[in-house]
Amino acid sequence: MAHARDITGLPIVTEVMEPGMVDVVAEYADMLQIGARNMQNYALLVAAGNSGKPILLKRGPSSTIEEWLLAAEYVLATGNPNVVLCERGIRSFDPMTRNVLDVTAVPLARTLTHLPVVADPSHGTGRRDLVAPMALAAIAAGADGLIIEMHPRPDQSLSDAAQTISPDALREIIAGAQAIHTALGRATATPDVAGEPRPQAARRERSISYPGG
């Protein structure tokens, strides 16, 4: 992954699974992901927070929004303010989709906390044909970004092929997301001619305020 970063110039985000792995993962990754099933692994949250690296915190499949935000507090309590919340779908009784992407959680979390919120429509649905509509729905609801699984040959992907989309499908989602931002009067960071990102409009300040928080 570090080699890929050197070649492309792109930052690396990857999941860390246990406290003892934080140091070595943080040595190579630019951001540490706490997976959905580790959301309430408090020792891991503290260790990850103490790494000083930005943390991507996925919501657990059976977690309430309050539990999700309280898990973020474990990282924030280490003095690390750089936490990104990720809505990735919650468990449901209906087997037609892998999970239910809780789009309602996106604007609600943005109201309850100052932290940025992203959505994962790939894990949130588990179906390639549902990734684009749910991705755009999340953007319309106020998501600051998306996590999407893409592969040049989706059917040959060794992981989660059923929910993996093609590069062309990803381009369409990006174009749609930019159109939604424009329609809603939001600013987006798009590369200029020199390849440097244009500055985003300042986010409005929000204070953390939620029951029990």
Secondary structure by P-SEA (a helix, b strand, c coil): caaaaaaccbbbbbbbccccaaaaaaacccbbbbccccccaaaaaaaaaaccccccccccccccaaaaaaaaaaaaaacccbbbbbbccccccccccccccaaaaaaaaaaaccbbbbbccccccccccaaaaaaaaaaaacccbbbbbbccccccccccccccccaaaaaaaaaaaaaaaaaaccccccccccccccccccccccccccccc
